Amino acid sequence: MDIFQEIARALKEEEQIMLATIISTTGSTPAAELSKMIIKNHGLTTLGTVGGGCLEAEVLSAALSLWGKGQAAVRIFHLTEDNTESGLICGGSLEVLIEPLDRSFVPVLEHLLSTRADGEDGALVTILEENKPVSKFFVRANDRTVHLSPGTHPISLIRKTALEVIETHVVAHFRSGTEEIFIEPVAGQPRLIIFGGGHISKFVCGLASQVGFRVTIIDDRVAFANRERFPEAAEVICDDFLGAIHQLQITPNTYIAIITRGHKFDELILEHVIDSEAKYVGVIGSKRKILTAYRHYLQKGIPREKMGRVHAPIGLDIGAVTAEEIALSIVAELIRVRRGGSDSVPSMSDAMPSLLATLEERSKREAT
């Protein structure tokens, strides 16, 4: 679930909602910083979470106490062993910003969503004065100016801090005169380009969309590249693979999964994206099939170092057999690369560097 998309939907249905955002945590807590919960229908409906259980009930109660007053509040919740009977047994504490949102926020939200869809990072700035929201705006990473409503806002300080927040991905919370300022990072949505519209791609698309990737599907067959088959995809392109590649803008926030119906297509696509800025490139197939492709690349003069960045065979080594399981292993690897997770679960491609080195030595001997 994309919480910002849900906020946009909620504001189409209601003139005002409440939003709770965890702005800091210490110790062990049930939810992470920046977790959000939307309160709709005067508290009858919530979306998202700030931790569940009675903690969420307390946040909801605080939001209802502010409903209709045009006020915001920062509440601190301590989760200690004394709260065991209530279910708060994590032992940490968290700070939650609870604020009203109305339709005046929609232009800012549209700017935010557009920026995220472009894969660009930004920062959402909220300014309170005497617990009343006075300004809310979004700063793109490449914005050169900050546009604020009239007032005494410290523009240069906000701009400088927003850039730091974008870089560090840590919430900033400070006071300037009578104003209380919150600046939270908003990460650009990573783009996943899937070459091939087969059954594994179908499951990869669904799972990747659920965990926050903006998915593009590419296939040269109308029956496999259509909206009915891939309703979760942000974009479906029906074109020959090389023609489609020339339409793409591949950035450092792009992930590429090559899952076509034949190794000839896989090799052709990989040859054209291996020099791209993509953060991740993965190719499906057995080790034998991958080594055959690598042999062809070596013969074409493509250095082994370039091939070393490719995740092939694609996915984590979880013993996957079915299409659904293989898709899960692929998306799990995408998440690990995106979040910088540990390598405690091996990738299917872990054995390839040594095999590739052996293949290169053999190719050199054969050449002499």
Solvent accessible surface area in square Angstrom, and as a share of the most:
residue,aa,sasa,rsa
1,M,129,0.58
2,D,40,0.21
3,I,30,0.15
4,F,18,0.08
5,Q,72,0.32
6,E,31,0.14
7,I,1,0.00
8,A,20,0.16
9,R,128,0.47
10,A,1,0.01
11,L,2,0.01
12,K,164,0.70
13,E,114,0.51
14,E,30,0.14
15,E,129,0.58
16,Q,48,0.21
17,I,0,0.00
18,M,0,0.00
19,L,3,0.01
20,A,0,0.00
21,T,0,0.00
22,I,0,0.00
23,I,8,0.04
24,S,39,0.25
25,T,47,0.27
26,T,87,0.51
27,G,70,0.68
28,S,67,0.43
29,T,31,0.18
30,P,58,0.36
31,A,14,0.11
32,A,69,0.53
33,E,55,0.25
34,L,52,0.26
35,S,28,0.18
36,K,13,0.06
37,M,1,0.00
38,I,0,0.00
39,I,0,0.00
40,K,22,0.09
41,N,61,0.31
42,H,129,0.57
43,G,13,0.13
44,L,158,0.79
45,T,46,0.27
46,T,53,0.31
47,L,49,0.24
48,G,28,0.27
49,T,68,0.40
50,V,0,0.00
51,G,22,0.21
52,G,25,0.24
53,G,65,0.62
54,C,34,0.21
55,L,1,0.00
56,E,34,0.15
57,A,57,0.44
58,E,79,0.36
59,V,0,0.00
60,L,43,0.21
61,S,69,0.44
62,A,8,0.06
63,A,0,0.00
64,L,77,0.38
65,S,55,0.35
66,L,14,0.07
67,W,40,0.14
68,G,58,0.56
69,K,129,0.54
70,G,35,0.33
71,Q,61,0.27
72,A,1,0.01
73,A,12,0.09
74,V,42,0.24
75,R,92,0.34
76,I,102,0.52
77,F,20,0.09
78,H,118,0.53
79,L,1,0.00
80,T,58,0.34
81,E,147,0.66
82,D,134,0.70
83,N,41,0.21
84,T,77,0.45
85,E,181,0.81
86,S,64,0.41
87,G,50,0.48
88,L,13,0.07
89,I,109,0.55
90,C,43,0.26
91,G,48,0.46
92,G,8,0.08
93,S,21,0.13
94,L,3,0.02
95,E,35,0.16
96,V,0,0.00
97,L,3,0.02
98,I,0,0.00
99,E,5,0.02
100,P,19,0.12
101,L,5,0.03
102,D,66,0.34
103,R,110,0.40
104,S,91,0.58
105,F,9,0.04
106,V,45,0.26
107,P,87,0.55
108,V,27,0.16
109,L,1,0.01
110,E,105,0.47
111,H,67,0.30
112,L,0,0.00
113,L,30,0.15
114,S,58,0.37
115,T,0,0.00
116,R,33,0.12
117,A,34,0.26
118,D,97,0.50
119,G,20,0.19
120,E,35,0.15
121,D,43,0.22
122,G,0,0.00
123,A,0,0.00
124,L,4,0.02
125,V,0,0.00
126,T,4,0.02
127,I,0,0.00
128,L,1,0.01
129,E,61,0.27
130,E,144,0.65
131,N,78,0.40
132,K,106,0.45
133,P,52,0.32
134,V,61,0.35
135,S,17,0.11
136,K,37,0.16
137,F,19,0.08
138,F,11,0.05
139,V,3,0.02
140,R,50,0.18
141,A,39,0.30
142,N,102,0.53
143,D,32,0.17
144,R,221,0.81
145,T,84,0.49
146,V,18,0.10
147,H,152,0.68
148,L,38,0.19
149,S,52,0.34
150,P,138,0.87
151,G,59,0.56
152,T,127,0.74
153,H,20,0.09
154,P,29,0.18
155,I,88,0.45
156,S,93,0.60
157,L,76,0.38
158,I,0,0.00
159,R,47,0.17
160,K,121,0.51
161,T,16,0.09
162,A,0,0.00
163,L,70,0.35
164,E,82,0.37
165,V,4,0.02
166,I,17,0.09
167,E,138,0.62
168,T,79,0.46
169,H,96,0.43
170,V,84,0.48
171,V,19,0.11
172,A,20,0.15
173,H,73,0.32
174,F,46,0.19
175,R,160,0.58
176,S,33,0.21
177,G,75,0.72
178,T,90,0.52
179,E,8,0.04
180,E,20,0.09
181,I,0,0.00
182,F,6,0.03
183,I,0,0.00
184,E,15,0.07
185,P,9,0.06
186,V,6,0.03
187,A,50,0.39
188,G,5,0.05
189,Q,31,0.14
190,P,2,0.01
191,R,52,0.19
192,L,0,0.00
193,I,0,0.00
194,I,0,0.00
195,F,0,0.00
196,G,1,0.01
197,G,0,0.00
198,G,21,0.20
199,H,114,0.51
200,I,21,0.11
201,S,1,0.00
202,K,77,0.33
203,F,71,0.29
204,V,0,0.00
205,C,0,0.00
206,G,10,0.10
207,L,57,0.28
208,A,0,0.00
209,S,32,0.21
210,Q,127,0.56
211,V,62,0.36
212,G,25,0.24
213,F,5,0.02
214,R,92,0.33
215,V,1,0.01
216,T,2,0.01
217,I,0,0.00
218,I,0,0.00
219,D,0,0.00
220,D,49,0.25
221,R,66,0.24
222,V,113,0.65
223,A,75,0.58
224,F,63,0.26
225,A,8,0.06
226,N,37,0.19
227,R,117,0.43
228,E,146,0.66
229,R,57,0.21
230,F,1,0.00
231,P,88,0.55
232,E,87,0.39
233,A,5,0.04
234,A,38,0.30
235,E,65,0.29
236,V,33,0.19
237,I,19,0.10
238,C,62,0.37
239,D,44,0.23
240,D,78,0.40
241,F,6,0.02
242,L,50,0.25
243,G,23,0.23
244,A,0,0.00
245,I,18,0.09
246,H,146,0.65
247,Q,112,0.50
248,L,23,0.11
249,Q,137,0.61
250,I,33,0.17
251,T,41,0.24
252,P,85,0.54
253,N,38,0.20
254,T,2,0.01
255,Y,1,0.01
256,I,0,0.00
257,A,0,0.00
258,I,0,0.00
259,I,12,0.06
260,T,16,0.09
261,R,115,0.42
262,G,25,0.24
263,H,83,0.37
264,K,157,0.66
265,F,66,0.27
266,D,4,0.02
267,E,26,0.12
268,L,70,0.35
269,I,0,0.00
270,L,4,0.02
271,E,57,0.26
272,H,84,0.38
273,V,0,0.00
274,I,6,0.03
275,D,101,0.52
276,S,29,0.19
277,E,113,0.51
278,A,3,0.02
279,K,98,0.42
280,Y,1,0.01
281,V,1,0.00
282,G,0,0.00
283,V,5,0.03
284,I,29,0.15
285,G,21,0.20
286,S,65,0.42
287,K,79,0.34
288,R,204,0.74
289,K,55,0.23
290,I,4,0.02
291,L,38,0.19
292,T,47,0.28
293,A,10,0.08
294,Y,4,0.01
295,R,81,0.30
296,H,64,0.28
297,Y,2,0.01
298,L,30,0.15
299,Q,132,0.58
300,K,126,0.53
301,G,60,0.58
302,I,26,0.13
303,P,62,0.39
304,R,75,0.28
305,E,131,0.59
306,K,74,0.31
307,M,1,0.01
308,G,48,0.46
309,R,85,0.31
310,V,10,0.06
311,H,44,0.20
312,A,0,0.00
313,P,6,0.04
314,I,10,0.05
315,G,0,0.00
316,L,16,0.08
317,D,68,0.35
318,I,83,0.42
319,G,58,0.56
320,A,33,0.26
321,V,120,0.69
322,T,65,0.38
323,A,18,0.14
324,E,89,0.40
325,E,74,0.33
326,I,45,0.23
327,A,0,0.00
328,L,93,0.46
329,S,5,0.03
330,I,0,0.00
331,V,4,0.03
332,A,31,0.24
333,E,1,0.01
334,L,0,0.00
335,I,62,0.31
336,R,35,0.13
337,V,39,0.22
338,R,53,0.19
339,R,163,0.59
340,G,65,0.63
341,G,38,0.37
342,S,83,0.53
343,D,115,0.60
344,S,97,0.62
345,V,62,0.36
346,P,66,0.41
347,S,12,0.08
348,M,68,0.30
349,S,14,0.09
350,D,87,0.45
351,A,45,0.35
352,M,8,0.03
353,P,76,0.48
354,S,75,0.48
355,L,64,0.32
356,L,3,0.02
357,A,31,0.24
358,T,70,0.40
359,L,8,0.04
360,E,30,0.13
361,E,87,0.39
362,R,108,0.39
363,S,31,0.20
364,K,112,0.47
365,R,154,0.56
366,E,130,0.58
367,A,90,0.69
368,T,148,0.86
